[in-house]
């Protein structure tokens, strides 16, 4: 049974129970199709997680790619990448913080990791992986365990989960615009996120007179800033970032799937953005980011009646139930990438990986 969730406009990656069984980007093939040739499958993938109602799909897909690289390149390599505790896992929240521009930089591509914008419409796993690779800095999930929000805040009570962030932002906005602050309200809301902080700590993180600290930066300060748990600090070599395509393009499907197969053949998974999961007419309303960890060709029939399709294995951030319902993530590749093929703007930098 699928959980209910709230769809927001933009790249926020959420879904509803009504759309779950028919999300436009995900199509499984029936059992009449059989594997043709040798599949390409990346083994020892990180654990499957759920973003719940938090608009963080790009954070989860980029964290999965980074986590795999760390497991593979640890000395010795980590044999069970799906069995790690949160102190050894890459924080999805930290990867979200790698997606946005530094203050004062303008249109340049320099970025930092201390600005958590959960509802930013241009969130991108590609940006997260690129900027994190340059710094080779990955906070551990133990700094702010996302599982706390998913598993402990009340039987998938989405209004509550999302509402906590909204309450904290409300107090922040009230303080920055009116100068007033409900101290007990801020402490209570913050504690509901599993964060143990005194009012002195929370007030210290608030903007000072003349300071232009954004809410995203404030959220970073109260969640990750005081933490010194990092993963992959001694990983050598540092990850080399790759992306495709690098420019707006009308690249055909065949070239796109060839790139997917090429990267998977090196033993590395990819993050894929711009997956359309909700349409209004012919227009995509909501997009999503996933990790791709496998490819296989499947066919049915014979001779002139033989029909073949490409399928890729998706590791989604919608939990184990979704993976089971969708044939362990094996979905039709052409349908998965249909939004990118139709829209050159979405196509740019849609695939990203480490090597």
Secondary structure by P-SEA (a helix, b strand, c coil): cbbbbbbbcccccccccccccccccbbbbccccccccbbbbbccccbbbbccccccaaaaaaaaaaaaaaaaaccccccccccccccccccaaaaaaaccccccccccccccccccccccccccaaaaaaaaaaccccccccccccccccccccccaaaaaaaaaaaaaaaaaaaaaccccaaaaaaaaaaaacccccaaaaaaacccccccccaaaaaaaaccccccccccccccccbbbbbcccccccccaaaaaaaaaaaaaacbbbbbcccccccccccccccbbbbbcccbbbbccccccbbbbbbbbbbccccaaaaaaaccccccccccaaaaaaccccccccccccc
